[in-house]
Amino acid sequence: MRIVVIALLLAIIASLGSALFFLFSDKPGSQRTVRALTFRVGLSILLFALLMAGYHFGLIGRRH
């Protein structure tokens, strides 16, 4: 579970970096920045849902 969360976080950061690159390097009117940011939002929602499901099913527990 930990590796999946770390991989998703790295993918979110990579998508954010690519959006920044496209923002500065593309011509006006290009949709690549919007697509990269949309992909980042989708990854963030997936990560949140995965963490909620992991907590619900006991994969992520409380430490005592």
GULO-91862 format. One record per residue (C-alpha): x, y, z; residue in one letter; residue number from 1. Coordinates in pm, 1 decimal. Example, Ala and Ser with C-alpha at 12.3 -4.5 7.8 and 13.67 -1.06 7.14 Angstrom:
BEGIN
{{1230.0, -450.0, 780.0}, a, 1}
{{1367.0, -106.0, 714.0}, s, 2}
//
This chain:
BEGIN
{{0.0, 0.0, 0.0}, m, 1}
{{284.1, 235.7, 87.4}, r, 2}
{{451.3, 186.5, -251.2}, i, 3}
{{127.4, 257.3, -438.0}, v, 4}
{{74.0, 580.9, -242.9}, v, 5}
{{431.7, 694.3, -304.9}, i, 6}
{{401.7, 608.7, -676.0}, a, 7}
{{80.3, 810.5, -702.5}, l, 8}
{{238.3, 1106.2, -523.5}, l, 9}
{{534.6, 1096.6, -762.4}, l, 10}
{{297.4, 1077.1, -1061.1}, a, 11}
{{106.7, 1379.3, -927.4}, i, 12}
{{429.7, 1577.6, -892.9}, i, 13}
{{543.9, 1471.0, -1241.3}, a, 14}
{{211.0, 1576.8, -1390.8}, s, 15}
{{234.8, 1912.3, -1217.3}, l, 16}
{{587.8, 1958.6, -1350.0}, g, 17}
{{482.9, 1871.7, -1703.9}, s, 18}
{{195.5, 2120.6, -1681.4}, a, 19}
{{441.5, 2389.8, -1576.2}, l, 20}
{{669.4, 2299.3, -1866.9}, f, 21}
{{380.0, 2308.2, -2115.0}, f, 22}
{{262.6, 2640.0, -1971.4}, l, 23}
{{592.9, 2807.2, -2058.3}, f, 24}
{{686.0, 2623.6, -2378.4}, s, 25}
{{361.4, 2581.2, -2575.5}, d, 26}
{{194.5, 2822.5, -2809.9}, k, 27}
{{-109.9, 3012.6, -2685.0}, p, 28}
{{-426.2, 2808.0, -2719.4}, g, 29}
{{-258.2, 2472.7, -2660.5}, s, 30}
{{-455.0, 2225.8, -2450.8}, q, 31}
{{-160.5, 2026.4, -2315.6}, r, 32}
{{-141.2, 2229.2, -1994.0}, t, 33}
{{-511.4, 2178.5, -1928.6}, v, 34}
{{-481.2, 1805.5, -2000.5}, r, 35}
{{-183.5, 1768.7, -1764.2}, a, 36}
{{-365.6, 1952.0, -1484.5}, l, 37}
{{-681.8, 1748.0, -1542.7}, t, 38}
{{-474.5, 1430.5, -1520.3}, f, 39}
{{-322.5, 1557.8, -1193.3}, r, 40}
{{-667.1, 1621.1, -1045.8}, v, 41}
{{-775.2, 1271.6, -1147.3}, g, 42}
{{-467.8, 1121.3, -982.2}, l, 43}
{{-534.9, 1321.8, -666.1}, s, 44}
{{-893.5, 1198.4, -649.5}, i, 45}
{{-772.7, 841.6, -706.5}, l, 46}
{{-517.8, 878.0, -426.1}, l, 47}
{{-780.4, 1016.0, -188.8}, f, 48}
{{-1023.5, 734.4, -271.7}, a, 49}
{{-747.1, 477.2, -229.5}, l, 50}
{{-655.0, 615.0, 112.6}, l, 51}
{{-1018.7, 619.8, 221.9}, m, 52}
{{-1070.0, 260.8, 102.9}, a, 53}
{{-747.8, 149.9, 271.0}, g, 54}
{{-862.3, 297.8, 600.2}, y, 55}
{{-1209.5, 147.6, 565.4}, h, 56}
{{-1077.5, -202.6, 496.3}, f, 57}
{{-814.0, -186.5, 768.7}, g, 58}
{{-507.3, -162.8, 545.7}, l, 59}
{{-426.3, 170.4, 703.5}, i, 60}
{{-475.9, 159.1, 1077.4}, g, 61}
{{-443.4, 379.8, 1375.3}, r, 62}
{{-125.6, 355.3, 1574.3}, r, 63}
{{-161.1, 310.7, 1948.5}, h, 64}
//
